Amino acid sequence: LSEPLDNWKAMTFYALAWAEWPLMLFGVMPVLLQRLTIRSSIGEETDKSLVHAVSLEAKSVLLRYHIRLVQLMGYEKRLVRLRHGSDEEGSPTAGDDSLLVSPTASSKDVKASLEAASRRSVVARPSRQSRAQRTWRRGLRRFRGLPYCEQSEIEQIFGSLDVNNNEEVMIQDLSAHWAAMGFANTDAAAEELLRSVDHDGSRRLTWSKFQAVAAMATASR
């Protein structure tokens, strides 16, 4: 201020210099102090026991999620063992006394006995789709009998696997989750799990099919 304000630029800068102080005092500083006060009060009033409980609940949910996936893998292994057993029992040479032909029988008689046993095996064994339909229905009944908390967990797992949000789990995504957990041959396992409840032959793991396999896996623990 030792020099006179002899032009409009000097007067403008002089006015802005005076306007800075009320702006800082009544505009910027109150907002800054309010934010610092809120942050300080939050830090002091933090309920550490509540934070600990929430953290444990989150870890528990994650653990139950992986347990469900392990149960699904275990159920798939059980399906494979049962299928191999039924294949052996249903083979034309398993437990069929009609194949005990005489050593002196002709090749024509032996061939006829084999064909008859094979036809009986095909008639006696239900188709894969009919077996899948029975498994799907039985799994849905078991799902409806589960406690609400378990039904909710299964629904949450389905939602996390349904990455496209189209009420369907891609078996590639299920296989990738199993592979990340350290399981081997996950692609074949996912295919086997789907076949067990693919009652309509669509090769889509829908919500109802997932309910069935999850309930069957839970009941087979």
QUIUR-V274013 format. One record per residue. SS is DSSP state (A for helix, B for strand, O for the rest). Layout:
BEGIN
ss: [SS | SS]
END
This chain:
BEGIN
ss: [O | O | O | O | O | O | O | A | A | A | A | A | A | A | A | A | A | A | A | A | A | A | A | A | A | A | A | A | A | A | A | A | A | A | A | A | A | A | A | A | A | A | A | A | O | O | O | A | A | A | A | A | A | A | A | A | A | A | A | A | A | A | A | A | A | A | A | A | A | A | A | A | A | A | A | A | A | A | A | A | A | A | A | A | A | A | A | A | A | O | O | O | O | O | O | O | A | A | A | O | O | O | O | O | O | O | A | A | A | A | A | A | A | A | A | A | A | A | A | A | A | A | A | A | O | O | O | A | A | A | A | A | A | A | A | A | A | A | A | A | A | A | A | A | O | O | O | A | A | A | A | A | A | A | A | A | A | A | A | A | A | O | O | O | O | O | O | B | B | O | A | A | A | A | A | A | A | A | A | A | O | O | O | O | O | A | A | A | A | A | A | A | A | A | A | A | A | O | O | O | O | O | O | O | B | B | A | A | A | A | A | A | A | A | A | A | A | A | A | O | O]
END
